[in-house]
Amino acid sequence: MVLLTDEQKKQNKQNYNKNYYEKTKQRLLEQKKQKIECKFCKSLVSKNDINRHYRTIKCIKFQEFLDLD
């Protein structure tokens, strides 16, 4: 049985993470590019930025308008 030093363990983990990212990078980029419709103002926004969009002036005004109804 081979015992690994802390440095070797760290290097193995870094290699594993790097390989995993390389394998899944394309899928992750596609997910970030997906456009979804805002439930308040019906704007098309990337899935990655929807929470930031909810805080924009445009969307906040629509949210307030919908709350009045």
C-alpha positions as CSV (number, residue, x, y, z in Angstrom):
1,M,0.0,0.0,0.0
2,V,1.3,3.4,-1.0
3,L,0.9,6.3,1.4
4,L,0.5,9.7,-0.2
5,T,1.9,12.8,1.3
6,D,-0.3,15.8,1.9
7,E,1.3,17.5,-1.1
8,Q,0.5,14.6,-3.3
9,K,-3.1,14.4,-2.0
10,K,-3.5,18.1,-2.7
11,Q,-2.1,17.7,-6.3
12,N,-4.5,14.7,-6.9
13,K,-7.5,16.7,-5.8
14,Q,-6.5,19.7,-8.0
15,N,-6.1,17.4,-11.0
16,Y,-9.5,15.8,-10.3
17,N,-11.2,19.1,-10.1
18,K,-9.5,20.4,-13.2
19,N,-10.5,17.3,-15.2
20,Y,-14.1,17.5,-13.9
21,Y,-14.4,21.1,-14.9
22,E,-13.0,20.4,-18.4
23,K,-15.5,17.6,-18.9
24,T,-18.5,19.7,-17.8
25,K,-17.5,23.1,-19.0
26,Q,-19.6,23.0,-22.2
27,R,-22.7,21.9,-20.4
28,L,-22.3,24.6,-17.8
29,L,-21.8,27.3,-20.4
30,E,-25.0,26.2,-22.2
31,Q,-26.9,26.4,-19.0
32,K,-25.7,29.9,-18.3
33,K,-26.8,31.0,-21.8
34,Q,-30.4,29.7,-21.4
35,K,-32.9,32.5,-21.5
36,I,-36.0,32.4,-19.2
37,E,-38.9,34.8,-19.0
38,C,-39.3,36.9,-15.9
39,K,-42.5,36.1,-14.1
40,F,-43.2,39.7,-13.4
41,C,-42.3,41.8,-16.4
42,K,-42.0,39.0,-19.0
43,S,-38.5,40.1,-20.1
44,L,-36.1,37.5,-21.4
45,V,-33.2,37.2,-19.1
46,S,-30.4,34.7,-18.9
47,K,-31.0,32.0,-16.3
48,N,-27.8,33.0,-14.5
49,D,-28.8,36.6,-14.0
50,I,-32.5,36.3,-13.1
51,N,-32.0,37.2,-9.4
52,R,-30.1,40.4,-10.4
53,H,-32.8,41.2,-12.9
54,Y,-35.5,41.0,-10.1
55,R,-33.7,44.0,-8.4
56,T,-33.7,46.2,-11.5
57,I,-35.9,49.3,-11.5
58,K,-37.9,48.0,-14.4
59,C,-38.8,44.7,-12.7
60,I,-39.4,46.3,-9.3
61,K,-42.0,48.7,-10.9
62,F,-43.8,45.7,-12.4
63,Q,-43.7,43.9,-9.1
64,E,-45.3,46.9,-7.4
65,F,-47.9,47.2,-10.1
66,L,-48.8,43.6,-9.7
67,D,-49.0,43.9,-5.9
68,L,-51.6,46.7,-6.2
69,D,-54.1,44.4,-8.1
